[in-house]
Every structure is written in structure tokens, then in C-alpha cells.
Amino acid sequence: MTFTRTSLYLLLASLAALSGCQPQAADVPAAPALSLTPWSAPAQFKAEDLRFLPAPLPADLRLAASERRGLLLLDDKGTELARMPGRFAGLDSRAAGQRLLLATLDTASQQALLTRLDPTARAWDQTLRLPMRDYALSGLCLYRDDSSNLYLFLLGEDGGGEQWLVGAGDELAAEPRRVRGLPLPAGAEFCQVDDGAGRLFVNEEGIGLWAYPAHPEADAGRQPVDLVRPFGALEKGSAGLAVVPGGVLALDPTAAALHLYQQQGEAWNHLAALPLSGLEEPERIAARLSSSGVEVLLQDDGSGRFHQGSLNWKPAAPALPAPLPNVAAQRQSEPVGRHGDAADDPAIWVHPQQPERSRILGTNKKQGLLAYDLDGRLLQELSVGRLNNVDLRPGFQLGEREVDLAVASNRDSNSLSVFSIDRESGELALLGEVRTPLKEIYGICLFQPASGEIYAFANGKDGSFLQYRLDGAGGAVAGSLVRQFKVASQPEGCVADDQRQRLFVGEEDVGVWSLDARPDAPADLQPVIKVGEVLHADVEGLGLYQSTARDYLVVSSQGNDSYLVLDAEPPFAVRGAFRVGLNAASGIDGASETDGLEVTSANLGGPWNQGLLVVQDGRKRMPESTQNFKFVSWADVARTLGLE
């Protein structure tokens, strides 16, 4: 069967309607009213875009982008106050203290241009150009995240787009960095971002209005805000749009109507479709909150005139969760050598004499086991199969010699792949396999009580846990099953507290449990933390930071791209949560959708003098590549969360 773009659209729109994604009618006391009058600029005034200055900058000033006159700062009567010569189209801006950061499209060079304006001094004092793209640009918009990083979205005339890092705080970047590409629709010309909600809105000509996550670490999924009839409330389509906290204003130019939307949870309520009488083809809109509602500026593409007015509507800004603090990674590993969901779980091997020569082990579940130095350079790769999780312990007696031991779950053979680590060089070597009866082996962790023997806990997707005692007598590794137990649903991450002989296990959709790690003890599961407001499924990697001051359990909260730190002893109090964020200075992106993690309190020197946290990054950005591992200073984590 052959699908045209239209038939695919109808199919997707039908599915969206059936799933409840279409805008819902809202109960409102009275329909909002819009009053408009022609803007009192000189009759000969021509511009491609006109905007308010964002709060808290003066409300009586305007910005204009003109193909004839350049970038303009105007008063509310259209009198020119400052000008940057050139040919420009499209505008977006953000306040930067008492200055203004603005973005526009230089139509002469087909480059996105950013500049900073001092409205009081009426002077431009910074300029930044993005490199020329290999596609025609149709639109652009700015986004400032909760860490004050400034991004620019570019829309491609034939579809697609990009997100660029262009500034931080009140400053433009010395050099822009491409963060990621985006699968935006063809026919998109207008976009705006709600910074607080981290949501990017993009129109699709003749089809509707879409919302995308704006944060660079988010996936590229989209949600319909509204679609054309009969699947939504739009008569013909969507063009210019403006966002206010909790609300969206969108123009349907062919029907000469302004549509209002109010956010309600994850859905959008269509509040009203206001006719724009006397306008031929309203194309662009700007909005700014006022004491009485919303001030608007409208451009009528048919007549070329601008109109101003007020809307007696006060959008209800939704309660947003408090932003989590960000801790920047100091290093990152080279990307793994396979595409897709490949990198999974790290482990940290500490060199017994020279900690700076320590290694990071990481699994590539499409290839095998990888080893990196502390700067992330790949030192060794062992292509031994689809390894999922890995853990290690020192001091394993292998015949007449002592080695450090790494063990990984091998999904090709449902076995434990066992490796030796040379205590001088750190070189890895495969020792053999320990077969298990698990049908779908998944996670693994090791346990080494004070008596020195090493146990391996392996789990399967059905919830089963098998505990093996590993033995190296005679120079070969063997495993003896000593205990088994089960959780109700799929587990993966686990970590053993050797000192307290306690095992922590993660049940992905449920939470974290603890139990006695000793082979002859009953497997009584005790709750540590449940999935809920703080911990978001899936529960993934678990790690223990153990020091003379205090021990902490670190948990990967995959559902909201964050990491929880808890006391490692009852009552397992939560000490805080954080995200691994952007390190713009070093060109290291944040971490998201983390699977495995590991942490050590060992002094590895340099930024790791109070320990090291390693997390898997499920979405590699800046530049986009295959997955990798991020290296985070524990000192930065402790300082951010106020830990001992």
C-alpha cells in the first residue's frame, strides 16, 4: 500500500483524536474578547516582523526586522530610536538584565544572526553569526533553559531543523555550538518556546500546531496542540503564534481568526476562535502580559499593516515542578562503536598503586566490554558479545595468582562473562563463562564480604535473582549457585554494600529494595524508596559512595533524567536529586535517559580527588553521536546537594 503525505496525516490525526490528544473544549465563564486598532506607525512603515520587548524591559518600546531598513528599536508610535543596517526577517528576544538578546535571519547572507542591544544607550554591543546552513531557513526562535543557557532553534524550509547553543546568562557565546538536529515538519515557518515549561511550539502549514520538548536532552517526540478540521478546531491551518505562561495564541490566516489555548496537564484546551474582522491575512503575532490581560501586535500580510490591541484573557500559568540543580560533567568517554541503544553500564577499577591510572569499564550491549582512561580515551575493547551490566571486585584468587575480577551479564549466552584485570597495567582478559538457567539475563552485581570470597548476583527480566559463589581454584573460574529469590516485575540495577552485607536491588517500575546479601540469609525484601514524586520509573543504575563521613546510595531516575542521592542506611533519607547538565566551556553535553551508573569515593586525583561518578548517557548531543559515558566530580555533586 502506498501512503501519500495527506493520507498519512489523516491516519496520524485520527490516532491522535482517538488517544485523546486533540484539544478539549474548556468550560470558561465568558468568551475572551479582542479589541484591535491600526498601529499608529507612519503609513510608509514596512517591516517583516514587529515585537514587544520582553519583561522587565520597557513596555513602550518595539523591535522591528525590516528587509529595507534593518533591525530597528522603535517607540510605541513607530519613531526610530536605533538601527542596525541590513536586511532582516523574523525576530525573537530574551531579556538580559537591562539589555536585550535578540535573534533574526539575515536574508542577504541566509544566516541566523544574534545581537545584544542596550535600549537605554540605544546601542548594539555584541554580534554572533551562525555558520551558513546547507538548507533554506524559514524561521527561528530562542529558548532559555533553567540553567540560563540560551539556545536557538532553526526551522528548515523543506522540513527538519536544528538546535544551537548560542549563549549563557546575559552573554552571547564566543562561538555557537550545534546541539542536535530535529525532525520538524515541512511547511513550518513559525516557532516559539515556553521557557518555564521547556516546550517548543511549531506550526505545520495546512495541518496544525505541534508541541515538542525544548530541552536538548529530551527526545524529539511531539504532541498535537490543535489540528485542522475535522480533527481539531483550526479552519485552514496555523501560522504565527505567541506563547504566554500556560497559554498559546495561534493565527489561522486563511480563516482570519485568532485561536486561544490553555494548558491543562499534558493536554491543551481550545478556549476560543476570535474573528479578526477587517484583516485580510493575519500572519504574525506578538504578545506580552499586561495588568488587564494580554497586549498583542498583529501583522496583516494582505495589507502589510500592523495592528495593536488587548485581549481580556489572563492565562492560568500551571504549577511547574521546581527545577533540579545541574552538575556538569568534567569529562566524557569516546562514543561507543555501535548505533542505537548500545552503551549501558559502567564500573570503576581503581589502580592499587597509581590511582591516576585507574580505568572506567563500560558495556556495549551490541558488542562487548570497553575500557577507558580517566580522560575518556578508549584503551581496550573486547568483542565478546552483548554484555549488559558489569561489576568488579579486587583480590580474586585465580590458581596461584591474584587478580582483580570483572563480571558482566552476557545476553548472547545468558551467562556471566568473567574477566581478569591485571593489577599493574589494568589490562582486561576474558577468563571464561559461568552458565545460568536464566532465559533473559539482564543485570549483575558483585558482593565481597570481609572473608574475601566473591559472589555474583545475576537477574533476569522475569524478576529472578540467582546468587553464585565464584571460585578460581585450579586457574579456571567456576560458579556455584547458592541462593535464588525473585521480585514481582523486571529488575536490572543492583549494588552490594560489602561492609554491611546488604544488597540493594532496583525493580524498574516499582522502586528500590534492600535485603541481606549473605547466601544463607532469608531473602526478605525491605523497601528503600518507591517510584513516585521523587523517583521516576524506570529505576536503572545503582551505586554506593562510601567514605569515612557518610555512605550514600545513588540511583538513576531514568523517567526524569535525574539522579537521587540517599543515605545508604535506614531510614534511607533522600539527600537530594540533580541532573548531569551541560558543560558549555568544555563542549560536553548533559546526560539523559541514563541506564547504568557507578561511583567511587577513592581519590583518583585532579577533579576526582573526592571521588568520581560515571553515568551512561542515552542521548549524545553536541555533536550528535553514538551513546557514551559522562564523568562527574563527586566534589561537585556534594557541593551542589550540600552533602557531607
N, C-alpha and C positions, 0 to 999 in steps of 0.2 A: 504494500500500500504506500502511495506517495502522499506526503503531507505538505501542503503549502503553508506559508507563514501565517495566513489568515486562519486556516483550519487548526493549526497548532495553537494559535492564540485562543480560538473558541474552546478548544479542549481544555487548555490550562485555565481559562477563565471559568469554565463550568466546574472544574475541580475546585477552584478557589471558592466559588459560591457554595458548593456542597460542603466544603470543610469549614464554612463559617468565616472565611477570610474577607468577604465583601463587607463594605461599610454598613453599619447598623443604624437604623433610624433612632434618633435620640428624643427623649421627652424634654422639651425646652419650654419655658414659660411663655415666650413670645419670640417670633422670628426676629433675628438681628436686622437692623436697618442700616443702610449705607447712604450717606449724603456725599455727593461729588460736585465739584466746580472746576472749571478750567484753571490750570495753574497760571499764575499771573506773570509768567516769564515773557520777555519780549516776543512778539509774534514770529520773528525770524529765528528764534532759538531752535536749533536742531541738535539732537543727541540720540545715541543708540541706547543709553541706559541712564537712569536717574535714581539716586538712593538717598535715604536719610543717613546721617552719621549715627553709628550705634551708641547707645547709652554707655557711659555717662557723658559723652561729648555733647556739645551744644545742639539742641533740638531745632534751632532755627537755621542750620547750615545744611547744604545739599552737596552731593558729589555727582558729577556727570561724566560719562565717557562719550566722546564725540569723534566721528571719523574726520571731521573738518577742523575742530578747534582743540582737540587733545583731551587731557584729563583736567577737569575743572573743579575748583572749590567755589561754591555759589552761596549767596544768602538766600533767604526764603522767597525773595522776589525775582531771583534769577540773575542778580548782579554778580559779575565775575570778581572773585577775590584772589584767586591764584590759578595758574595754568602750567601744565606740563605739555609742551608741544608734542604732536604726534597724531597717529590715527589709532583710535581705540574703540573697542566694543565689549560690553559686558563688564559688570562690576561686582565685587563683594569686598567686605571690610570687617575688621575687628578693632576694637579699642585697644590701645597700648599705652596705658597711663593717660596722659593728656595728649598723646599723639594717636595717629591712625595708621594701621597697616592695611593696605588695600591691594587687591589683585585685579588685573584686567587682561584683555587679549590685545596685543599689538598686532593690528591687522596688516600692517605693512610688512612685518617680518614673519607673521604667523607664529609668534612666540608668546607664551604667558609671561607677564611682567608683574613684579611685586614692587611696591614702593612704600615709603613711610612719609607721612605728612604731619607737620605741626600746624594745626588750624589757627593757633594764636599768632604764630610768626608768619603764617601763610607761606610756608617753605617746605620743599621736599628734601629729605636728608639721607635717604637710603634707597638703593635700587637693586633689584635682583632679577635676572632673566633666567628662565628655564631653557635648557637646550631645545633646539628645534626638534619636533617630533616627526615621525615618518607617517603621520596620518593628519587629516584636516581636523582642526579643533572647532567644536561647535558651542562649547560652554565651559564654565569653570565656577568653582565655589570653594570657600575656605572652611576649615574645621580646626577648632582649638580643643585639645583633649584636657582631661582633669589634671595633667601634669604640665599644662601650659605649653605643650608642643603645638606648633602651628603647621597644618597640612593644607595642601592644595589638591583638589580633585579636578581632573581634566576629562571632558567628555569628547569622544570621537564622533565625527560627523556620520560615519558609517557603522557605528557601534563600538563597544569597548571603551576603555578609559584607563586612567592611571591615578595613583595617589602618590604625592611627593611630600617629603619633609622640607619645609621652607623657613622655619624659624622656631625660636624658643623664647618664652617670656615676651618681652617687648621688643625683641631684636629679630631682624631677618637673619637667616643663616648666611655664613660666608660662602657656602656652596650648597645648592639644593641636592637632595638625595632622592632617587626614585625608590619608593617603598614597595609598591605592588601594582600589578595590573588588575583590572576589574572587568567582568563580563557584563557591561552595560548595554542596554538595547540600542539598536539602530533607531535613528529619529529622535534621540534625546538631545535637547538643546538647553534645558534649564535644570539647575540643581540648587539645593540649599541644605544646610546642615543645622540640626538642633544640637548644639554643643553639649548641653546638660544631659540629654538622653543618648548622645552618641549615635544619632540616626541621620543618615543621608537620604534625601528625597530627590528622586529623578523622574522627569516626565518621559513618557513614550508616546510619540505623536500618533494620534488616532486610536490609541489603546487605553492609556490611563496614567496613573501616578503610582510610583513604587517607593517603598522604604527599604533601605539597606543598612546593615550595621556600618558605622563610620570608622570605628577603631581599627587600626591597621592589623591587629592581631585577631580580629573577628573573621568568620568565614564570609563568603560572598553571597549567601542566601538572601532572597528578597521576599517582601510581603506586599500584597496589593493594598494601597490606601483607598483607591477607587478605580473603577473601570468604566468603559463606555457602556451604554445601554445595549442589551437588557441585563447585563451582568453587574451594573453599578448605576450611579446617578449621573455620570457625565453624558452630555448630549452628543458631543463630537470627539472630545479628547481633552488633553491637558497641555498647557503651555507654561507661562510664567507662574512662579509660585513664591511664597514667602512663609517663613516659619516664625511663630511666637511660642513661648514656653507652653507646651501642651496642646498646641494647635497648628493647623496648616491652612493657608489661603491659596487657592489654585484657580487659575483662569481657564475657561473654555472659550477660546477666541471666536470660533465659528458661531457658537450659540450666544456670544456676548453675555457671559454670565460669570459670576464670582462664586466659587464653592467654598464653604467653610467646613472644617473637620476638627473634631475634638478627640484627643487621645483618651481611650478608656482601656486600661490594662495594656494588652498587646494588640488590641483592635482599634479601629477608627470609626467614630460616629460621624455620619454626614448630617450636619446641622441645618444647612440651608443652601439654596442656589439663588443668589441675588441677581436679578437682571440689571444689566449696565446700559440703561436707555441712553440713546444718543451716541454711543460708541460704536464704531464700525467693526473693529477687530482688535480688542484689547489683548496685548501681547506680553507685557511685563508689569510686574507689581513689586512694590517695596512696602514694608510695614514696620511700624515702631509703636510700642506700647505707650499709651498716654493715661492720664488720670481718669478719663471718661471711657476708655476702651482702646481702640487701635486706630492710629493715623495711617493713611495709605497714600501712595503715589501710584498712578496708573498711566501706562503709555498706550495710546491708541495707535496701532500700527497703520490703520487705514488712513487716518488724518495726519499722523505724525505729531499730534499734540499730546501733552501731558495733562493729567487731571489729579487733583488732590482732594482729600476728604477724610471723613471719620466714620468709623464703624462702631456702633454701640454694643460691642461684644467684648466681654472680658474672659478670655480662655482660662480655664482652671488648670494651672500647672500641676502635673501629677507629682506625688511624693516619690522621689528617686532615692535609691539606696546610697548611703554615704560612700564616696569613692574610697577604694582601698589604696594604701600607700604603695608606691612603686620603688623597687630596689633594682638598680641597673646591674646587668651582668658585666663583669670586667673582662672576660674572655669568652670565646666560643670555639667549639671544635670545627674542624673541616666538615662540610656536609657529607653525609653517608653516600655510598655509591649506588644506591637504588632509589627509584622514584616511588611516590605514594607513601603510605603509612609504613615506614621501614624502621627508623630508629625507635628504640623502646626504653631500655632500662640501663642506667649506669651503675658502676661500682668504683670505689676509690681504693687503689692499692698504695699504701704508704711505705716508702723505701725505709728499711730499718736503720740505715746509717746516714743517708743523704736525702732528707725529706723533699728537697727541691727536685729530685729525680723521680718523684712519685708519678704514678700513671693513673689515667682515667680509663676504665674499661667501659665499653658500650656495646649493646647488642644491636645488630641489624637483622630484623626478623625476616628479611628476604635474602640474607647472605651468610651471616656468621658473627664472629666476635671481633671487635676493633679495640685498639689501644692507642691512647693519645698522651702527649706530654701535657704539662700544666698550662701551656700556651695554646693548646688545642690542635697541635700538629699531629697528623696521623703517623704513628710509628710502626704499627703492625696490624695486619688483618688476616684472620683465619677463616676461610670459607668452608665452614663445617656444617652448614645447614641453617634452618630457620630458628635461630635462637631468640627466645622471648625475654626472659629475665635472667639476671646474673647476680651472684653474690660471692664474697670471698672471705677467707679467714687465714691467718698466718699459722705456721708451725704444724704442718701435717707430716707425719712420719711415713715416707714412701720407701719401703725397704730399708736400706742402710742410710739413706739421705733424708734431710728435712727440706721441705719445700713449702711455699705458700700455695694455697689452693683456691681456685675459682671454679664455680659450678654454675652451669646455665641450663635452662629448660629448653629442650630441643623438640620443636613441634613436628619435624620430619619423622622422627623415630619414637616420639612420646617417651623420651629418655632424659637422663641427666648427663650432659656433656661435661666432663671433668678435665680441668687444665691445671698444669703446674705453672708457678710464677717463680722464675729464678730470683733469689733474694739479693743478688748483686746487680744484674743487668735489667731485671724486670721483664725479660723475655717470656712469652707465653708458649706453652707446648701442650698439645692435646694428649691426655693420658688414656682416655677411653670413655666408655659409656656405661651407665647404670640403667638398665631397662626398668620400666614401670608398667603396671597394668592400666594406667590411665588412658582413656580413649582420646582425650583432648587436653594434653598437658598445657599449663599456662604459666603460673607464677612459681617462683622459688626463692627461698632464703635459707641461710645457714645459721647454726647455733653451736657455740663452743663454750661449755661450762668450764669452771675452774679446773676440773680434772683433765682437760685438754682434748678430749675426743671431739670430733666434728660430726654434727648431724645436719641433714638436709631435709627441709620441708618442701615438698612439691604439691601443687594443687592443680585441679582440673576444672574445666568450665562447668561441670555438673556440681561443683561445691566440695568435692572430695579433697582431703589433705592426707598425704602419706608422709610419714617421718622415717627417714633412713639413717642408720649409723654407717658412716663411711670408714673403710679400713684399707690401709695401704701395705699391709704385711705382704712380703714376697715381691714388692716392687710393682704391683698392679692394684688398681682401685676397685673395690667391691662395695656393694651396698646391701645392708640387711634391713628389712622392713621391721620396725619396732613399734609403730603405733599408727593408727589411722582414725580420722574423725571427719566431720562434714559440717558445712554451713548450708543454709537453705537455698542460696542462689549463687550466682557466679562470683568467685573471688578473683584476685590476682596478687596485688601487692601484699607483702608481709615482711616483718623485720623482727629479729630476736634481740632481746636485752640479755646479753650473756651474764652480766653481773647479778641481775635479779631473777634470772631463769624464767623470763616472761616472754611470751610470743604475742606480737600484735599482728592481726590479720585484717585485711580490708575486704568487705563484701560490697561490690561495686555500687549497687543501688540502695544499700541499707546503711552502712556505716563501718566503724572500726570496732573490733572486738579484741579482748586480751584473754590469754589462758596460760596455764603452766606449760613451759617448754620442755620439761623433763619427760623422757619416754615412758616412765612408769606412773606418771601422774594422770588423774582423770582430766578429760578434755572439756572442762566446764567453761563455756564462753561467758565472759563478763563484758557488758557494754562499755566502751570508751567514749564514743561520740556517734550520734546518729546523723544521717543525711537530713538536712533541714535548712534553716535560715543561714547558718554559717558554713556548713559543709554541703557542697553541691555535687550530686552524682555526675559522673562516675567517680568513686573513690579509687584512686590509682596508686601512685608510688608512696611508700612509707620509708622513713629514715630516722635514725636516732642520733642526736647530737649529745654527747656525754662528756661532761667536764667536771672539774673539782667543785665548781659553784652550783651547777644545776644541770639536770638532764631534760632534754626536750624531744618530743615526738613531732616530726614534720610530715604532713600529709598533703598529697596533691589533690586539690579540689578541682577536678577537670571541668565540671559543668560551668564554672565561672572563671576559669583560667587563673586560679589563685592557689596559695599555699597556706596551710594552717600550722601554727606552732602551739603545741600543748605541753603541759607538764607530763613527763614520762612516768609519773607516779600518781596513784589515786589521790584526789578525785579527778585527775586528768583535766585540770583547769585550762581553758583556752587562753593563751597569752597574746594572741593577735593573728592577723591574716595580712598577706601582702601579695602583690603581683611582681613578677620579674618584668621590668619595663625597659623602655628604650634607653640606650646609651648613645646619644647622638654624637658626642665627641669622638667616640671610638668606632662609630658606624656599626654598632651591634643592635639588632632588633630585640624586642622583648620576646618572652616565651608564652606560648598559649597551647591549650589542649594537651597539657603535659601528661604523659604516661608515667614513666618511672623517674625516681629521684634517688639521690644518695647524699649523705652529709657526714663530715668528719670534724672533730674538734682538734685534730693534730695540727701543729704549727708547721705549715708547708712553706713558710717564707713569703716575702713580698706581700701582696694583697691577701694572702691566705694565712697570715700569722695568727689569726684566731679561729681558723678553720675554713672549710670550703663546702659549699652546697652546689651540687651538679643536678640540673634538671633537663629532661628531654624537651625539645621544642617541636610541637606538632605542626607549626606553620612557620617556615623560614622566610623572612622578609629581608629586604634592603641589603643585597638584592635577593630576589626570589630564587630559591634553590631547593634541593632536597633537604630533608629534616636534619637537625643536628642537636648538639648538647650545649647548654649555656652554663658558664662557670660563675658563681656568685660568691662574693666575700661574705663569710658569716659575720664579720665585724659590721658590715653594712646592714645585714638583717637585724642584728642585735641593737644597733643604734636606732634603726627605724622603728622597731617594736618596743624599745625600752627594756630589753632583756638583761638579765644579769650575765 
